[in-house]
Amino acid sequence: MSVMELKKTAESLNAEERLFLAAYLKHLARVDDPSYQLDLTQLNAEIDAGKKFTLPQVVRMHEALKAEGLYASS
C-alpha cells in the first residue's frame, strides 16, 4: 500500500477510528525504544504493587481529555 493510499484511507476514517490509529502509530514509533520499555515495566510494577486508579479519578481524566479534544466520544 502506498503512502497516498494510506492517506486516503486515514481521511475516510471517523474521529474515533482516527484517534485509535494515531495511538497505534505512536505505539509503533516507540515500541522498540528501551526507555519506553522501561517506563512500561515500571508502570506494570506499580500496578502489581497495588497502585491503581479509582473510578472518580478515571472519570476526571476522561473529562480532562475530552475538554482538550484528545478523546472523541462515540
N, C-alpha and C positions, 0 to 999 in steps of 0.2 A: 504494500500500500504506500502510495506516495505522500509526501507532506501535504500536497494540495488536497488529496482525498481525505487525509486526517483532519485538516482544517474544515473541510466541507461537512464532514461527519460531526465534528465538535459544534459547528454552528447550528446543526439541526437538533441538538440536544436541548432539553428543557433545563431550567435553572437547577433543579435538584441533581440531574444527571451531570451537569457541568461541574457542580460542586464536588460530586463523587470523583469525577475524572481529574479535577485539579488536585484533590487529596491523594489520589492514586499516583499521579505523576510526581508529586512531591515525595511520596514514599519511595518510588523507584529511583529518584535522583539521589537519595541518601541512604538507601538500604545497605550498601556496601561500605559506608563510612564508619570507621572504627569508633569515632566519637558518638555517632548516633546509636550504634550498637551498645556502647557503654551506658548511654542515657537510658535506653530501653531496659537493660539489665538492672540498673539502679531502680527504675520505676517498678519493675516487677518485684524486686526485693522489698520495696516499701509496701507494695500491696500484700505480699506474702507475710509481712510483719504486722499486718493489720491496718495500715494506713489506707483508709477508704473514704469515699465521699458520701455525705448524707443526701437524701433526696432534695431537701431545700437548697443545698449547695449546688447540686446539678441543675436545678431549675434556675437559679441565679446565673450560672454560667451560660445556660441556654439562652436566657433572655438577653444577656450582655452580647452574645454572638449575634443574635437576631438584630439587636439595636445597631450593631456595627455593620450589618449587611453581610456577615460572614456565614450566615446559615439561611438557607432557603426553606421555608416551611412548605409542606405539601398540602 
